[in-house]
Amino acid sequence: MRPTTTAKTREGTVQRRTVATIANFFFPGLGYLIAGIKQTLAVLWLIGVIGLTIVEFGIRESEPTLYWMMFASVLLMNVAFAVDVYRSLEPATADVA
């Protein structure tokens, strides 16, 4: 039996949601671009992430205590970005009558 168009669409949505979530975790903003939402914000976040990464690697040896604090903060922010794009792409629930 071949999958219906609705099943294909649902599968594509789940894949896009998964890819966008993973992308937003590793590169905050990229997941929004993949999802097609918050595009202006996404570009600004990506630019900010590049700058933050440069700073983070710049202080690793000179300020090891601050590095780990910054690492933990960035990790927490990345989780928040991943959760946000995941929830933003939550599939609509169909009313079953």
C-alpha positions as CSV (number, residue, x, y, z in Angstrom):
1,M,0.0,0.0,0.0
2,R,1.3,3.4,-1.0
3,P,1.4,6.2,1.6
4,T,-1.3,8.8,1.1
5,T,-0.4,12.4,0.3
6,T,-1.3,13.4,3.9
7,A,1.1,10.7,5.2
8,K,3.9,12.0,3.0
9,T,3.2,15.6,4.0
10,R,3.2,14.6,7.7
11,E,6.5,12.7,7.2
12,G,8.1,15.7,5.5
13,T,6.9,18.0,8.3
14,V,8.4,15.7,10.9
15,Q,11.7,15.5,9.0
16,R,11.8,19.3,8.6
17,R,11.0,19.8,12.3
18,T,13.8,17.4,13.3
19,V,16.4,18.9,11.0
20,A,15.4,22.5,12.1
21,T,15.6,21.5,15.8
22,I,19.1,19.9,15.4
23,A,20.3,22.8,13.3
24,N,19.1,25.4,15.8
25,F,20.9,23.6,18.6
26,F,24.3,23.7,16.9
27,F,23.8,27.0,15.0
28,P,21.1,29.1,16.6
29,G,19.2,30.8,13.8
30,L,19.8,28.2,11.1
31,G,16.9,26.1,12.3
32,Y,14.6,29.1,11.9
33,L,15.8,29.5,8.3
34,I,15.2,25.9,7.6
35,A,11.7,26.2,9.1
36,G,11.0,29.3,7.2
37,I,10.2,31.4,10.3
38,K,11.7,34.3,12.1
39,Q,14.1,34.8,9.2
40,T,15.4,38.3,10.0
41,L,16.0,37.2,13.6
42,A,17.6,34.0,12.4
43,V,20.3,35.9,10.4
44,L,21.0,38.2,13.3
45,W,21.3,35.2,15.7
46,L,23.7,33.5,13.3
47,I,25.9,36.6,13.1
48,G,25.8,36.9,16.9
49,V,26.7,33.2,17.3
50,I,29.8,33.6,15.1
51,G,31.0,36.5,17.3
52,L,30.2,34.7,20.5
53,T,32.1,31.6,19.3
54,I,35.2,33.8,18.5
55,V,35.1,35.3,22.0
56,E,34.5,31.9,23.6
57,F,37.5,30.4,22.0
58,G,39.5,33.5,22.7
59,I,39.1,33.3,26.5
60,R,39.5,29.5,26.8
61,E,43.2,29.7,27.9
62,S,43.4,33.2,29.4
63,E,40.2,32.9,31.5
64,P,39.4,29.2,32.0
65,T,36.8,29.9,34.7
66,L,34.9,32.3,32.5
67,Y,35.2,29.9,29.6
68,W,33.3,27.2,31.4
69,M,30.7,29.6,32.6
70,M,30.3,30.9,29.0
71,F,30.2,27.4,27.7
72,A,27.4,26.4,30.1
73,S,25.5,29.6,29.2
74,V,25.8,28.9,25.5
75,L,24.7,25.3,25.9
76,L,21.6,26.4,27.8
77,M,20.8,29.0,25.2
78,N,21.2,26.4,22.4
79,V,18.8,24.1,24.1
80,A,16.3,26.9,24.4
81,F,16.7,27.7,20.6
82,A,16.2,24.0,19.8
83,V,13.1,23.8,21.9
84,D,11.7,27.0,20.5
85,V,11.9,25.9,16.8
86,Y,10.6,22.4,17.8
87,R,7.5,24.0,19.4
88,S,7.1,26.5,16.6
89,L,6.8,23.7,14.1
90,E,4.4,21.6,16.2
91,P,2.0,19.9,13.9
92,A,-1.6,21.0,14.2
93,T,-3.8,18.5,15.8
94,A,-6.7,17.3,13.7
95,D,-10.2,17.3,15.2
96,V,-11.6,13.8,15.0
97,A,-15.4,13.8,15.0
